[in-house]
Structures are given as structure tokens and as C-alpha cells.
């Protein structure tokens, strides 16, 4: 009973965040969430239906339930930035079923068995199996597309940053070389005093 009570307390302090970038790392999430409280543990939830090694969701245990609620509110009300890019991440309170290491609930018993072809639930199980395969293919396709879009966005942002920096260097060069002062004299304009 004590073990399950401690687990329930842990669940209250934990938040579930999904729709993360597949490239998000634990250090990035810790840095983003440490400003709202003390992050105890970050545990990525792997989807075995998608590309190997990709995790788009995480369980993040905070020091208190109040900190967890604050983070949920912040993610709902403002964009969640990961590595300089906004993510449409969603956050909610964790539930016990999300933990693969949860202790057995007192008084609960789970029984697993193989279904025979004569069993009435066999057809239902086969339909579920086909639906899961279809979902896995769709999820894999969407994840690949999402990664391509993220790489394209990162490339565009990099090119934009380089263009802005080139403009800045050009303006800096014009002001330092005295070209701006010569142009101002040529066109009889007054310029503000600038530190050189």
C-alpha cells in the first residue's frame, strides 16, 4: 500500500508532454523547464510503431504538483521553444497508466492468455492487429514528413540569419570606413554623432 501511495504522489508531480521534436534531448527539456521549478526526472516515451529511436513524448517529474501545474499552464498559453524553434507541444497531467514501471495496484489481478481461432474474441483481436499495422505505417510516414519539414525550417532560419548578419556587417563597414560621413557631405545631410 505504501509503495502504491508513493507512486500516486509521483504521478501528481509528473506532467506528460507530447508532440515534441524527435530531435529533443533530455538536456534541452531540462533547460526549458528548470525555469519553472526543479526537474527531478525526464523519461522519454518511445513509440514502437514509429521509426526506431524516435521519441515524441516525455514524462517529466517535478519536485511539486504546483510546479507541474504551472508548466502545464505555461505550455497551453505560450509557444514551447526547443532549440530556437517553436513546437506545437501539448501538456497535461500524467496518469498512472503512462508509467511502465508502476507498481501493481493493491487488489488487482491481470490475466493474459492466447486466443484460439474458435474463440469469439479472435476476430476482434485480428481486426485490432490490422488497425495497429495500418496506424504504424501512417505514423511512420507522418514522422518522416515532420522531420523533413523541421530540417527545411532549420535551413531557412539559418539562411535568414546569415543574410541578416551580412547586412549588419555591411552597415558596420559603411559606418566604420567613413563612407556614411562622405555620403552625408555629398548630399548635404546632417548625421547624428556616432561613436567610431
C-alpha positions in Angstrom: 0.0 0.0 0.0 2.8 2.4 0.9 4.6 1.7 -2.4 1.5 2.5 -4.4 0.7 5.6 -2.3 4.3 6.9 -3.1 3.7 6.1 -6.8 0.4 8.1 -6.8 2.3 11.1 -5.3 4.8 10.8 -8.1 2.0 10.8 -10.7 0.6 14.0 -9.2 4.0 15.7 -9.7 4.5 14.4 -13.2 3.5 16.0 -16.5 3.1 14.4 -19.9 4.3 16.5 -22.9 3.8 15.2 -26.4 4.3 16.4 -30.0 7.9 17.2 -29.1 10.6 17.3 -31.8 12.1 13.9 -32.4 15.5 15.6 -32.0 14.7 16.9 -28.5 17.1 15.7 -25.8 16.9 15.5 -22.0 19.2 18.4 -21.5 17.1 20.7 -23.8 13.9 19.8 -21.9 15.6 20.3 -18.5 16.9 23.7 -19.6 13.4 24.7 -20.8 11.5 23.6 -17.7 14.1 24.4 -14.9 12.9 28.0 -15.0 9.5 26.9 -13.6 10.8 24.5 -10.9 13.2 21.7 -10.1 13.1 18.9 -12.7 13.6 15.5 -10.9 13.5 13.2 -13.9 12.8 13.2 -17.7 11.7 10.0 -19.2 11.1 9.8 -22.9 8.2 7.6 -24.1 9.2 5.6 -27.2 6.7 4.7 -29.8 7.4 1.3 -31.1 5.0 2.0 -34.0 7.3 4.7 -35.4 10.9 4.9 -36.7 13.4 3.3 -34.4 14.9 5.6 -31.8 12.3 8.3 -32.1 10.5 9.7 -29.1 8.0 12.5 -29.4 6.6 12.4 -25.9 8.0 12.6 -22.4 7.1 12.2 -18.7 8.7 14.9 -16.7 8.7 14.6 -12.9 8.8 17.9 -11.0 9.6 18.5 -7.3 6.0 19.5 -6.5 2.5 19.2 -8.0 2.3 23.1 -8.0 5.3 23.3 -10.3 3.7 20.7 -12.6 0.5 22.7 -12.9 2.5 25.9 -13.6 4.3 24.2 -16.5 1.0 22.8 -18.0 -0.5 26.3 -17.8 2.6 27.9 -19.5 2.7 25.4 -22.3 -1.0 25.8 -23.0 -0.8 29.6 -23.1 2.5 30.3 -24.8 4.7 28.7 -27.5 7.1 26.0 -26.4 10.5 26.6 -27.8 13.0 23.8 -28.4 16.4 24.7 -29.9 15.1 28.1 -31.0 12.1 26.7 -32.9 8.5 26.8 -31.6 6.8 23.5 -31.2 3.1 22.8 -31.0 3.7 20.8 -27.9 0.8 19.8 -25.6 1.0 19.2 -21.9 -1.3 17.6 -19.4 -1.2 15.9 -16.0 0.2 12.3 -16.1 -2.0 9.3 -15.3 -0.8 6.1 -13.7 -1.3 4.1 -17.0 1.5 6.1 -18.6 4.2 4.6 -16.4 5.7 1.3 -17.5 7.3 0.8 -14.1 4.2 1.4 -12.0 3.6 -1.0 -9.1 0.7 -3.3 -9.1 -2.4 -1.8 -7.7 -3.5 -3.5 -4.4 -6.3 -6.0 -5.1 -5.9 -6.0 -8.9 -5.1 -9.1 -10.9 -4.2 -9.2 -14.6 -4.5 -12.4 -16.6 -3.1 -12.8 -20.2 -4.0 -15.7 -22.5 -3.6 -16.8 -26.1 -6.7 -16.8 -28.2 -7.7 -19.8 -30.2 -9.3 -19.4 -33.6 -12.6 -20.7 -32.3 -12.7 -18.0 -29.6 -15.4 -15.3 -30.3 -12.8 -12.6 -29.4 -10.3 -13.9 -32.1 -11.9 -11.8 -34.9 -11.8 -8.7 -32.8 -8.1 -9.3 -32.0 -7.3 -9.8 -35.7 -9.1 -6.5 -36.6 -7.1 -4.7 -33.9 -3.9 -6.2 -35.2 -4.6 -4.9 -38.8 -5.6 -1.5 -37.5 -2.4 -1.2 -35.5 -0.3 -2.1 -38.6 -2.1 0.5 -40.6 -1.6 3.1 -37.9 2.1 2.2 -37.7 2.6 2.8 -41.4 0.7 6.1 -41.3 2.6 7.3 -38.2 5.9 6.4 -39.8 5.1 8.4 -42.9 3.9 11.4 -40.9 7.0 11.3 -38.8 9.3 11.3 -41.8 7.4 14.2 -43.3 7.6 16.1 -40.0 11.4 15.6 -39.8 11.8 16.8 -43.4 9.7 19.9 -42.6 11.8 20.6 -39.5 15.1 20.3 -41.4 13.7 22.6 -44.1 12.7 25.2 -41.5 16.1 25.0 -39.8 17.8 25.5 -43.1 15.5 28.6 -43.9 16.2 30.0 -40.4 19.9 29.6 -40.9 19.9 31.2 -44.3 17.8 34.1 -43.0 20.2 34.6 -40.0 23.2 34.6 -42.4 21.5 37.2 -44.6 20.8 39.4 -41.6 24.3 39.1 -40.4 25.7 40.0 -43.8 23.5 43.2 -43.8 24.8 44.0 -40.3 28.4 43.6 -41.4 27.8 45.8 -44.5 26.2 48.6 -42.3 29.1 48.2 -39.8 31.6 48.5 -42.6 30.0 51.6 -44.0 29.9 53.4 -40.7 33.5 52.5 -39.7 35.1 53.3 -43.0 33.7 56.9 -43.1 31.6 56.2 -46.2 28.5 57.4 -44.4 30.1 60.7 -43.5 31.3 61.3 -47.1 27.9 60.5 -48.4 26.2 62.8 -45.9 28.6 65.7 -47.0 28.0 64.9 -50.7 24.2 65.1 -50.3 24.3 67.9 -47.7 22.7 65.9 -45.0 23.2 66.1 -41.2 24.1 63.0 -39.4 23.9 62.2 -35.7 27.2 61.9 -33.8 28.2 58.3 -33.9 30.9 56.7 -31.8 33.6 55.3 -34.1 
